[in-house]
Amino acid sequence: MVDHIELGKRGEDLAVFHLKKLRYKIIERNYRCNQGEIDVIALDKNILVFVEVKTRSSNKFGSPLTGITTKKQRQLVKTAIFYLQNHRLFNRDARFDVVAVEIDSGKERINLIQNAFEISTQNRF
């Protein structure tokens, strides 16, 4: 049986490693506030990126991307707005990326979707 906490941590570590290889500068991990949590906050060149990481050990319950529901998107948007306000980053360009991590039978697949959704929460998957 897979420990979901360990699986999630492993997926986040793989996602951060992947983002660093793509030259993202990691600003913060597991940012929490009353609005929710954002897995990774990073800079991609001059753009502030809020990254949601979804990890699955199989496709039994769908791909990792199915976990990014409209409700989850709204929560991420609220949390990101709080972060921007709290850090006085009013005019900062920002976007939402999703990293889908699949760890199955020792194989690791990482899929980065840049600008995965917008504040209007319209899906781009």
C-alpha positions in Angstrom: 0.0 0.0 0.0 1.3 3.4 -0.9 1.6 6.1 1.8 0.0 9.1 0.2 1.9 11.6 2.3 5.2 10.1 1.2 4.0 9.8 -2.4 3.0 13.5 -2.3 6.4 14.6 -0.8 8.3 12.5 -3.4 6.2 14.0 -6.2 6.8 17.6 -5.0 10.6 16.8 -4.7 10.6 15.5 -8.3 8.6 18.5 -9.5 11.0 21.0 -7.8 14.0 19.2 -9.3 12.3 19.4 -12.7 11.5 23.1 -12.4 15.1 23.9 -11.3 16.3 22.1 -14.4 14.1 24.4 -16.4 15.7 27.3 -14.6 12.8 28.2 -12.4 14.0 29.9 -9.2 12.1 28.4 -6.2 10.9 31.1 -3.9 8.8 29.0 -1.5 7.4 25.6 -0.9 4.2 24.7 0.8 3.0 28.2 1.3 0.0 28.2 3.6 -2.5 30.8 4.7 -6.2 30.8 5.7 -7.2 30.6 2.0 -5.3 27.4 1.4 -2.0 26.1 0.2 0.2 26.4 -2.8 2.8 23.7 -3.3 5.5 25.8 -5.0 6.0 29.5 -5.7 8.7 30.2 -8.2 10.1 32.7 -10.7 10.3 31.8 -14.4 12.3 34.6 -15.7 10.3 37.7 -14.4 7.0 35.9 -14.0 5.8 34.7 -10.6 4.5 31.2 -10.9 2.1 29.4 -8.6 2.6 25.7 -9.0 0.2 22.9 -8.1 1.8 19.5 -8.0 -0.4 16.4 -8.4 1.2 13.0 -7.9 -0.3 9.6 -8.6 1.1 6.1 -8.3 -1.4 4.7 -10.9 -4.1 5.9 -13.2 -6.7 3.8 -11.3 -8.4 7.1 -10.2 -7.5 9.0 -13.4 -4.4 11.0 -14.3 -3.0 13.5 -11.9 -4.6 16.3 -13.9 -8.0 15.2 -12.9 -7.2 16.4 -9.4 -7.2 20.0 -10.6 -10.9 20.6 -10.3 -12.6 23.9 -10.7 -13.0 24.1 -7.0 -9.3 23.5 -6.5 -8.5 26.2 -9.1 -10.7 28.7 -7.2 -8.9 27.9 -4.0 -5.5 28.3 -5.7 -6.6 31.6 -7.1 -7.7 32.9 -3.7 -4.5 31.8 -2.1 -2.4 33.4 -4.9 -4.3 36.7 -4.6 -3.7 36.7 -0.8 0.0 36.0 -1.4 0.3 38.8 -3.9 -1.5 41.3 -1.6 0.4 40.1 1.5 3.8 40.6 -0.3 2.7 43.8 -2.0 3.3 42.4 -5.5 0.4 44.3 -7.1 1.8 44.8 -10.5 3.7 41.4 -10.8 3.0 39.2 -13.8 1.9 35.8 -12.5 0.6 32.5 -13.8 -0.5 29.1 -12.7 1.4 26.0 -13.7 0.6 22.4 -12.9 3.1 19.6 -12.6 1.6 16.1 -13.0 3.9 13.4 -11.6 3.3 9.7 -12.1 5.3 7.2 -10.2 4.4 3.7 -11.3 6.5 0.5 -10.9 9.7 2.6 -10.4 9.1 4.7 -13.5 8.7 8.5 -13.0 6.9 10.7 -15.5 6.7 14.4 -15.1 4.5 16.6 -17.2 4.6 20.4 -16.8 1.6 22.4 -18.0 2.5 26.1 -18.1 -0.3 28.6 -17.7 -2.6 25.7 -16.9 -5.5 27.9 -16.0 -6.4 31.5 -15.5 -8.0 33.5 -12.7 -11.3 32.9 -14.6 -10.7 29.2 -13.9 -11.2 28.1 -17.4 -9.3 24.9 -18.0 -6.5 24.6 -20.5 -5.9 20.9 -20.1 
